[in-house]
Amino acid sequence: MGTITERKTKDGKTRYRVAIRINKDGVKYSESRTFSKKNLAESWLKKREAEIELNPDSLHTTPTDDMRFADIAQLYLDNVGNEFGRSHKMSILFIAKQPIGAKYVSKLKKADFANFAEERLKKVKPQTLSGDIVALRAVLRYAKMVRGMDVNLADFEDVILGLRYARKIKESTKRTRLPTSDELQALTNHFYSEYHTKKHPIKQCPMHLVMWLAIYTSRREGELVELRLSDFYETEQGH
């Protein structure tokens, strides 16, 4: 029922693509997903085959050549992700883990896009949401224009237009320059000194570490303060 194919990405990493294809008794069904480790691919394939065997009627509810947003997002990253920066990739990985990531792209409606934006704005600023919208649009266009999937881009663009009219999406302020190495070192030294001289627990925030986490992950303040250790999925990061 299913197969696992090993492939190399442009940056030399190994990925395992699971494909399930069924053409029996008038039923045409296909589904695929990509994993960073073979044991994860084997586990998911075994689980899906068991689900289909227990509930074969579920095959009639999902159109062929359709994928969950999280799956097509991973396929997008595997094939063209190296053409973009880290923040774009991180936005896509984040969106894939949200409720919208579990939905099939052909079934995404205005309410799904609106709900994602509304929930996101509870934690981040409009400028951050703008970056997420760019990432979301890129994956949806890839699904429709490259993979030939039935994606309602008109619904998506209608929601985005409405958000812009409501001023819930804003472009980020343009930076005139990047900090120099000397400036970054000075900030690191300052925060390190502060961390080791402050006695009150509330004041003991390791800003010398938080600063570099912000730089390397491209996350804003609103996202950083919400992070928990449980948010880190090593297997999903491909490490």
Buried (B, 14 or more C-beta within 10 A) or exposed (E): EBEBEEEEBEEEEEBBBBBBEBEEEEEEBBBBBBBBEEEBBBEBBEEBEEEBEEEBEEBEEBBBBBBBBBBBBBBBBBBEBEEBEEBBBBBBBBBBBBEBBEBBBBBBEBEBBBBBBEEBBEEBBBEBBBBBBBBBBBBBBBBBEEBEBEBBBEBBEBBBEBBBEEEBBBEEEEEEEEEEEEEBEEBBEEBBEBBEEEEEEEEEEEBBEBBBEBEEBBBBEEBEEEEEEEEEEEEBEBE
